[in-house]
Amino acid sequence: MMNATTSTPTQSTASIDYTALGNRIGTVIYSIIYSLGFTGNVFALLTFSSHRMRQISSSIFLLILSISDSIALIASLWFFLADAFSIQLQNYSALACRFRTFFGYVFMDLSSWCIAGLAIDRFLRTEIPLRAKLLCTPRNALIAILIFFFLLCGINGHYFSAGIGQERGGNRTTAHCLENRDEYPNYYFFYKVIWPKIDMIVFCFLPGCIMIFCNIRIVCILRRQRHHFESLRSGSVSTKITNIQQTLHGSISLRKSPSHRKAFERQMSLMMSSCVLVFLCTTVPVTVYLIFLEQINRDQQNPVPDTPLYVFIFRMLRALMYIHFGCNFYLYCLTSRIFRGEFIRVITCRRIILNKSHDLATSFAVNRSIDASNL
């Protein structure tokens, strides 16, 4: 196709080689994602694997998130090699393709549910701050992640079905990782019609709804606490207020002025809204597009998804989705004062000095400073 479109200038200007264009754009996008994504995920691993951070349930979610994002990016190398070097790995082994697809989907889904778990953890710390000390523990966070992982393995287990892929042998000189429509029509119907909807619900719809609900409740609680505190100040009433615990931005004293508290509330609302928007903008388009394509394909006789333009759009939306797995460190770590401070201590080796100059009470004091976040 490339030779045909470049042989004559008039033909090349009249039509676009979407395959070559997709290869060039995909190579650039994936290169940027890998350079920033793997760097950020390595920094996240170094930050949240420290002993002090492992004492916080939020850090457990972020630690597993960085691991899931890294594995998802490694799985996407399958597409990068095809775009940049025209290496089609699925032509070598269908079993390897099944493994890559299975683990790629599992850890992409796990990444979404780690973010949802982080939102739930933050919600519990604001809704029930006293009971959250018993619920929001690293052990419970790890148990929740293991439950997510095994459930996602069961949901995505169909990728090991014989309905996907065929090895080399017989009359076949290359393997493939496509659907075996003629041999397994029932599975083909499930994979093309039912599975995209399930995948959208598991990958982005349910986690997105959880994130939106939890963040809205957090903003409402913060605003209610601020109004309550301002009314107490105006009435000159001295009382002890139960503080909101363990927000991701550290502690703000009750003695702060109302304008300071309002600015913090606005900053936190903006941060949470931006995280939700990035998640939805990077994960929803490709899943909705697959459902849209299949619906059109069922209504028409010609296979629309095989046309170069529609394949090009899908490849661009898929690359957009992988941006999500390369930016979580910058969204959830660098925007948090406590986690940003820990990251700076790790990369400057100040953590070693702290461990030598402080006793065991140091980690307890740090955990208390994070656990007792005041507004």
N, C-alpha and C positions, 0 to 999 in steps of 0.2 A: 504494500500500500504506500509506503514511504517513497519508493522509487517512482511509482506512478504519479504521485502528486508533485514530485520535484522535477520531473522530466521536462515539463513545459511550464513557462511562467504563467500563462493564462489559466491553466488548470489549477496551479497551486494557489493563485489568488482567488479563484472561484470557490474552491473547497478547502476545508481545513482538515489536516491530519490530526484528529483528536487523540489518536494513540500516541504519536510522537509528542504532541503538546502535553498530554498527561504525564508522559515519562519525564519530560524536562521539569515541569512544575512540581511533580511528586518528588523528584530528586532533590530539588531546592528545599521544599517544605520539610521533608523527612530529615535532611541534613541539619536544618535549624532546630527541629524538634529534638534530635539526638544530642546535639551539642549542648543545648540548654537543659533538656530533660534528664539525661544521665548525670550531668553535673549536679543539678538540683537534687536528684534522688540520692546521690552519694552523700551530699551534704546533709540531707535529711536523715540518712542512716547514721552518720556520725553524731548528729545532734541528739536524736531520740534514743539511741542505743546506750547513752551514758547512764550511769547508775542513778543519778539524781532524776533524770527524766523518766526512767522506767518506774518510778514510784508514783507516777501520775497516770490515770486512766486515759486521759486525752492523748498523752504521748504514745501509749500503746497503739491506739487507732492510727496515729500519724506514722508510727514506725512501720506497721503492716501496710499502710497506704503507700509508703515509699517502695516497699518490696513489691507490692502488686503492680504499681506503676512501672517499675523497672522490668518486670517479667512481661507486662503488656507491650512495652517498647521493644523488648527483645523479640517477641513474637511478630511484631510489625516489620522486622528486618526481612521477612518473607516478601513483603511488597516492595521494600526499598531495593532489594537485589534485582527484582524484576524490572523496576522502573529505571534504575541507574545502569545496570549491567546486563539486562535481558536474561537473567538467570532464573529459570522457572523451576524452582525446587520441587514443585508438585509432580513434575515429570519423572522424578527419580524414585519416589516411594510414596504410595498412598497411605501406608501406615504412619509414616512420619508426618504426613499432612494431617491425618486425623489427630495425632498427638498435639501438633502445633495449634490446630483449631480448637481443640478441647481446652488446653491450658490457657490459650489466649483469651477465650471467652470467659473461663472461670475467673481469671485474675482481673480482667476488665470489669466483670460484674462485682468482684470482691472490692475493687477500688471504689466503686460507687457506694457499696454498702459500708465501707469503712468511713466514708464521708457522712453517710446517714447515721452511723453509730456515733460519730463525733458530734453531730447535731443533737442527737438524743442525750448524749452525755452532758453537753452544755445546757440543754433544756432542763434536765433533772437538777443540775446545780443551781439554777435560778428559780425553778418552780418549788422544789422541796430541798432547800439548802441543808437542813439538818439531817434528813434521811439520806441525802446524797453522799454523805461521808461513808455510809455503809454500802450503798448501791454502786457508786462510781469508784470502784477500786480497780487496780491493774488486773487482778485475777478475774473479776467479772468481765472486764473488757476483753481479755483473752478468750474466755469461754464464749462470749458473744461472737467473736471473730471466728472461732472454730465452728460454731453452729452455722454461721453464714457460709463458711467454706464448704462444709459437707453438703449442705442444702444445694449450693450452686454446682457442686460436682454431680449431684443427682439430676439436677435440671438439665445440665449440659452433657450428660452421659450419652445421649443419642448420637453424638458425633463419632462414636466408635461403631456405629451401625454399618452393616455391609451395604446399606443403601447409599453410602458416600464412598467414592473412590474405587479404583480398580488397579491392581498391581500389573507390572509387566509380565508377559507370558502369553503363549499361544500366538495369536496373530498381532498382539500388541507389542510394539517396540518401546513405548513409553508408558509410564503410569499416569493416572489422572486423579484429581480430587473433586470431581464433579458429582452430581446426583445421578444415580442409576435409575432413570425414569422408567425404562421398559421393564426391568427386572423387579423393581420395588415401587409400583405405582402408589401404594398407600403411604409409604414413607415420603415419596416425592410430594404428595399432596400435603402431608403434615409439614414438611420442611419449607415448602413454598408459600403455603396459605396460613397455617396455624402458628408455626414457630416464629415468624417475624413479630407477631402480636405479643407472644409470650416474652420474647427477647426484649421488646420495647418496655413491657411492664417491669420486668426484672432489672433491666440495665439502667433505665433512666426514669420511668414514670413513678414507681413506688419510692425509690430513693429521693427523687426530686420533690414529691409531695411531702415526705417526712422532713426534708430540709426546709421547705417553705413553711410548714406548720410550726416547726420548732423555732425557727428564726422569728416568725411573727409573734409567737408567744413570748420569746425573750425580749423583743423590743417593747411589747406591751407591759411586761413586768418591770423593765427598766424605767419606763415612763411613769408607771404607777408608783414605784419607789421614789422617783424624783419628786413627783407631786406631793406625796405623803411627807417627804422630808421638808419640802418647802413650806407646807402648811404647818408643820411643827415649828419651824424656824420663825414663821410669821406670828404664831401664837405663843412663842417663848415657852414652849413646853419641853421639859427635859425628860427624855425617856430613852430607853435602850431599844434600838432597832435591829431586827435580825437581818444580817447582811447577806447579800447575794454572794455565793461562794464560787470560786474558781472559774471566773470568766477567762477567756483566752488572752485578755489584755492585761492581766495582773491586777494590782490593787489600786483602788482610788478611795481615799479616806472620806468618811462622812463629814469631816471638817472642811472639805473642799467647798468652794462657793457654788451656788446654783448654776452660774454660767459655766463653770468648769464641768460640772456634772452633765449639763445639757450638751456641751461640746463633746464629751465622752460618749453620751448616748447617740449623738448624731454620727460620730466616727464609727462606732460599733455597728450601727444600722447600715451605714454605707459599706463597711467591710463585709458583713453577712450578705447583703443584697448583691454585691459584686461577685461573691463566691457562688451564689445560687445562679446568677445570670451566666457566668462562665460555664458552669456545669450544664445548664440547659442548652446554651447556644452551641456547645461542642458535641453533646451526646444525642440530643433530640433529632436534629435534621437528618442524619443518616438512617436512623431507624424509621422515621416517618417516610422517608424517600423510598426505602425498600418496600414498605407496605403499599405506597402509592404506585410503584412500578408493577408490583404483582397484581394489583387491582386492574390496572390498565391492560396488563398482559392477559388477564382472564376475560376481559370484555372484548378484546380484539384477537383476530386469528394470527396476525403477524407478531412475532416475539419482540416487543418493544425494548426490553432490557438488553438485547443484542446489538442495538444500533449504537454507533460510536459516540454520538452525543450523550446519550443517556448513561453509557458506561463511563464517559469522561466526568459527568456530573457526580456519579457515584464515587469515583476515585477521589475527587476533590473533597467531597463530604466525609469520606473515610479518613483522609489526611487531617481534616479539621477535627475529627473525633480524637485522633491521637495527640492533638495539642493538649487535650485535657490531661493526659497522662504525663505530660512534660512540664506542667505549670503549677501543680499542686503544692510543691515546696514553696514557691514564691507567694502563693495565695494564703497558705495556712501557717507557714513558719515565719517568714519575714514580716508579715503583718501583725504578728503577736509580739508584744514587748518582752514577755518572759522567754519565749522560744527564740526570738532574735538575739536576746542577750546570751542565752545558752549557746547558740550557734557561734557567736563571736568568741565566747570563752573557749569553745572547742577548737576553732581554727587558729586561735592565737596561743593555744596550749596553756591558757590560764587555769584550766580545770585541774591540771596536775599540781599547780602551786596551791590551789585551794585545798586539794585533798591532803597535801603535806602540812599545811599550816592550820588545819582545823581538825577537830575530832569528829566522832560519830554524830555529835549534835548538829553539825553543819547541815548534813542532808536533811535532818529532821526540821531544822529551822527553815531551810529552803522550801521544803514541802509545805510547812505551815504558812509561809508567806504566799504560796500559790493557793493553798487550800482556804485561806481566810481573806478572800478578795472583798474589799469593802467598796461600796458605792456612795 
